[in-house]
Amino acid sequence: MTNLPAQWTPTLALKFYEAAKSALAKAARIDEVKDIHDRAVALKAYAAQAKDSTMIDSATEIRMRAERRAGEMLRIMAENGERDRGYGDRKSGTQDRLPKLRDLGVAKWQSMHWQNLAKLDDIAFEEKIARAKKDAIASIEMTAGEKMEAKRERRGAREAALAEKIAALPDKKFGVIYADPPWRFEPYSRVTGMDRAADNHYPTMDLDAIFEIPIGRIAADDCALFLWATAPMLPQALRVVEAWGFSYRTHLVWVKDRIGTGYWFRSCHELLLVATRGDVPGPAPGTQWESVIESPVKAHSEKPLWGYQLVEIYFPTLPRIELFARSGRAGWEAWGKEAPCP
């Protein structure tokens, strides 16, 4: 592959397309594939400005073929123990010698997306390329408002298709898991510091017990997790996210109308962590909630009603379950010691 030209032309774009297809077939390293990918992205950006549908067609195809090839290579590297996946080999000390995704110049979301492309069979992948080309060409003629509306429609279709796929799984699976674990917060002294502990209100669980909950039995391959956590328990909550097989994405802050206890600060907020596994559609542009919500405190550890509403608005058709539930809610499954009987 040659350096990027200062100015693309149809002739240069055609030469790039042919050279890129040949280079992808011969590529043996991630950096080689990423170089082709990045060049295709640059060509597409130029083609969009020039409103050249032929260039966009070629750039879109090369970009997607590079992503699929990179996904195949990342999977093979993981299977062969040639890269660090963030776990395993810790005792042997080999993990520190293995390249991480960032060493390869790959973001976690890219790794997940590219490996998902690599899982597609040839027919499904070619159909995906055709759809992407069609969308890319159509987008150059759209206004900003039309593009946003199109994104919303595509997101809605993905969410509905995901719901249908999950419902068809042989065992009962859920596309959304909403959980407020009974965290056991350890005070400086369990002899003198237990007067205001959660143990006085309900049975708590230690971290190992929460880790061992078999979430894999109920979580669909493509699943979103909404997990409540207090500020002091944030590191533990992130470990639970990982132990349950999810990847942390972001969080929302619930600001309370009542000040609580705390060692460094008097706490008046909690966190709702968002994590995913597989390919889960994020909210459509313009529909995202704000990341800070103020609402009153009710009974001890009772979470605000808007937590359910958020999940229902973001994922209206996915099957949902609440873990450690204390009451029932229409459209939800519930699990926990205090959950209502079915």
HELIX and SHEET records of a PDB file:
HELIX    1   1 PRO A   10  LYS A   26  1                                  17    
HELIX    2   2 ILE A   30  ALA A   50  1                                  21    
HELIX    3   3 SER A   53  GLU A   79  1                                  27    
HELIX    4   4 GLN A   95  ARG A   97  5                                   3    
HELIX    5   5 LEU A  101  LEU A  104  5                                   4    
HELIX    6   6 LYS A  108  LYS A  119  1                                  12    
HELIX    7   7 ASP A  122  SER A  139  1                                  18    
HELIX    8   8 ALA A  144  ALA A  167  1                                  24    
HELIX    9   9 ALA A  198  ASN A  200  5                                   3    
HELIX   10  10 LEU A  207  PHE A  211  1                                   5    
HELIX   11  11 ILE A  215  ARG A  217  5                                   3    
HELIX   12  12 LEU A  234  ALA A  243  1                                  10    
HELIX   13  13 TRP A  306  TYR A  314  1                                   9    
SHEET    1   A 7 VAL A 292  GLU A 294  0                                        
SHEET    2   A 7 SER A 247  VAL A 255  1                                        
SHEET    3   A 7 HIS A 269  ARG A 277 -1                                        
SHEET    4   A 7 ALA A 219  ALA A 229 -1                                        
SHEET    5   A 7 PHE A 174  ALA A 179  1                                        
SHEET    6   A 7 ARG A 320  LEU A 323  1                                        
SHEET    7   A 7 TRP A 332  TRP A 335  1                                        
END                                                                             
